């Protein structure tokens, strides 16, 4: 992957939209970004639950009914 320095990048011009256009764009994409962030948090929560419960389920240290009770308490 090519790398560069900030000084090198500063040599290039960048077109910036007017503030009103930037704000309108932000308003349009904000709901999608919010959904993405919520999905990331949900994924992390589900992954943590999986990582905590799966070894216990496989080893027989936890039964499905016990896991359901744990999940019900977590939702409360």
PyMOL commands that set and color helices and strands:
alter all, ss='L'
color gray80, all
select helices_A, chain A and resi 6-9+19-59+64-75
alter helices_A, ss='H'
color red, helices_A
deselect
rebuild
show_as cartoon
